[in-house]
Amino acid sequence: MLEIEPTTLPGVVLITPRRFGDARGFFSESWNRGRMSKAGLDFDFVQDNLSLSREVGTVRGLHFQSPPHAQTKLVRCGRGSLFDVAVDVRRGSPTYGQWTGYELTAENGRQLLVPAGFLHGFVTREPDTEIIYKCTDYYAPDSDGAIRFDDPDIGIDWGLGTQAPILSEKDAAAPLLRNFESPFVFEGTE
Ligand SMILES: Cc1cn([C@H]2C[C@H](O)[C@@H](COP(=O)(O)OP(=O)(O)O[C@H]3O[C@H](C)C(=O)[C@H](O)[C@H]3O)O2)c(=O)[nH]c1=O
């Protein structure tokens, strides 16, 4: 009922719930705590987020919330398609500063689990793309932070080509990773 695949970053996993297709379309349990828990992915999600991005090439990220309001996120695409990215910023991690990214679409039903301690961001690949994600902590604006999406030390390939991204003012003004004192520490478990 759940297909779980590792990614290039330990701790970040791809999850694809089963779809039951019929002549009407399909049915899928997009989240089932018991099944996730049996797979060792038990998180106490408390908030669901939904955002709609009208234009192709909209970039939202790279965002985080600092402890004690750090958020693990379970991300999926409800409409359209997007390229979803996680960046490890846990001090002491062997993969510190490394990124991994996957195409999440309404069609493929794939979800990305982005643990606390990782930056999260995405770029849209179709107009009117919706992202839906569960979070393990509530919005805490005073703990909200961002790192430049195009930080050369991270080197994310957003697939934008020559297109300038559509960014919020906050994201356009975000600092570089080299000027960031990460509040996250690698626990040595992955
Ligand atoms: C995140 C959030 C925002 N807001 C309000 C605050 C602003 O007035 C408005 C837009 O917020 P923002 O520009 O931070 O939205 P995004 O740029 O989509 O930010 C999100 O995008 C990346 C991809 C993430 O993973 C984070 O969840 C989040 O940082 O929504 C809330 O009321 N609650 C919330 O949880």
The ligand as a Gaussian input file, in Angstrom:
#p B3LYP/6-31G(d) Opt

LIG

0 1
 C        4.289000      29.046000       5.921000
 C        3.080000      29.783000       6.445000
 C        2.751000      31.050000       5.991000
 N        1.640000      31.688000       6.486000
 C        1.315000      33.025000       5.954000
 C        2.422000      34.047000       6.157000
 C        2.349000      34.905000       4.938000
 O        1.471000      36.004000       5.163000
 C        1.743000      34.020000       3.859000
 C        2.752000      33.543000       2.844000
 O        3.821000      32.967000       3.559000
 P        5.161000      32.612000       2.806000
 O        5.479000      33.687000       1.812000
 O        6.188000      32.279000       3.872000
 O        4.745000      31.287000       2.015000
 P        5.766000      30.348000       1.192000
 O        6.775000      31.172000       0.471000
 O        4.914000      29.413000       0.433000
 O        6.540000      29.573000       2.338000
 C        6.464000      28.180000       2.498000
 O        7.194000      27.606000       1.444000
 C        8.106000      26.582000       1.708000
 C        8.180000      25.705000       0.483000
 C        7.898000      25.812000       2.939000
 O        8.272000      24.639000       3.046000
 C        7.353000      26.498000       4.114000
 O        6.232000      25.791000       4.635000
 C        6.943000      27.894000       3.889000
 O        8.067000      28.699000       4.206000
 O        1.182000      32.896000       4.546000
 C        0.829000      31.122000       7.450000
 O       -0.183000      31.737000       7.897000
 N        1.147000      29.871000       7.916000
 C        2.244000      29.172000       7.460000
 O        2.484000      28.023000       7.898000

